[in-house]
Amino acid sequence: RSVGSWPSLVNIFRSASSDMETHVIRRDAADTIIRSVCWRRKVHPADVMRRYGLFAENAMAARIEIARRLRDELRLSLPAIGQAMGGRHHTTILYYLRKDAA
């Protein structure tokens, strides 16, 4: 799959901020983080965002890194990270972060 065909990954991303400019900046930043991690790990973003299936090691490592970077760099809440990662539950994000810390 080519990079140009990648869909916008965070269409449903919602920022807790009511400031629309901040919302757009965070949405773009989250999209950039997701794409850069996927590019470096050689995983298609759709495979990382998929809710079921593909438990390949590189896809799981990408999910863990994305969750950590969204929390550390954008200071997003667990539910907001879950939304940015395809609608995952906040406890799934917590699992990723704990796995990263181990």
C-alpha atoms as one frame of an Amber mdcrd trajectory, in Angstrom:
protein
   0.000   0.000   0.000   1.283   3.411  -0.811   1.537   6.239   1.709  -0.720
   8.424  -0.444  -3.579   5.946  -0.098  -3.571   5.969   3.695  -6.867   7.241
   5.059  -7.097   9.994   7.603  -6.563   8.033  10.796  -8.075  10.268  13.392
 -11.343  11.435  11.853 -13.155  10.644  15.088 -10.504  12.122  17.355 -11.966
  14.531  19.869  -9.953  16.845  22.065 -11.113  17.685  25.554 -10.394  21.319
  24.750 -13.219  23.509  23.501 -10.746  25.612  21.528 -11.140  24.554  17.894
  -7.595  25.558  16.932  -6.116  23.385  19.688  -8.384  20.544  18.575  -7.069
  20.746  15.003  -3.435  20.962  16.134  -3.803  17.941  18.429  -5.639  15.984
  15.756  -2.879  16.688  13.246  -0.193  15.884  15.815  -1.857  12.566  16.691
  -2.140  11.694  13.006   1.548  12.534  12.517   2.596  10.353  15.470   0.520
   7.424  14.241   1.872   7.666  10.715   5.512   8.058  11.786   5.402   5.056
  14.118   3.722   2.922  11.454   6.234   4.021   8.835   9.209   3.222  11.076
   7.787  -0.155  12.138   6.736  -1.013   8.570   3.094  -1.564   9.500   0.130
  -0.116   7.633  -1.885   2.282   9.827  -5.107   0.441   8.995  -3.599  -2.734
  10.487  -2.694  -0.898  13.683  -6.103   0.796  13.968  -8.081  -2.392  13.291
  -9.989  -3.376  16.427  -9.863  -7.130  15.838  -7.268  -9.349  14.255  -3.624
  -8.843  13.364  -1.776  -9.561  16.564   1.565  -9.622  14.788   4.471  -8.579
  16.966   5.295  -5.492  14.911   1.653  -4.302  14.935   1.423  -4.739  18.708
   4.735  -2.937  19.223   3.444  -0.079  17.066   0.224   0.167  19.128   2.222
   0.296  22.344   4.564   2.987  21.029   1.690   5.071  19.652  -0.152   4.952
  22.989   2.977   6.007  24.873   3.804   8.850  22.505   0.237  10.194  22.475
   0.256  10.236  26.269   3.753  11.688  26.686   3.885  14.169  23.811   0.269
  15.335  23.606  -0.752  14.668  27.212  -4.003  13.018  26.128  -6.298  11.133
  28.481  -6.696   7.373  28.122 -10.167   7.693  26.505  -8.848  10.299  24.037
  -5.941   8.021  23.122  -8.413   5.181  22.629 -10.470   7.314  20.256  -7.360
   8.301  18.315  -6.421   4.637  18.012  -9.608   3.503  16.339 -12.095   3.553
  19.215 -10.276   1.304  21.653 -11.431   1.158  25.269  -9.363   3.127  27.775
  -8.437  -0.055  29.647  -6.830  -1.394  26.468  -4.689   1.749  26.347  -3.810
   1.242  30.007  -2.715  -2.316  29.134  -0.462  -0.975  26.360   1.117   1.595
  28.676   1.751  -0.963  31.418   3.238  -3.364  28.884   5.544  -0.562  27.706
   6.682   0.135  31.276   7.526  -3.541  31.925
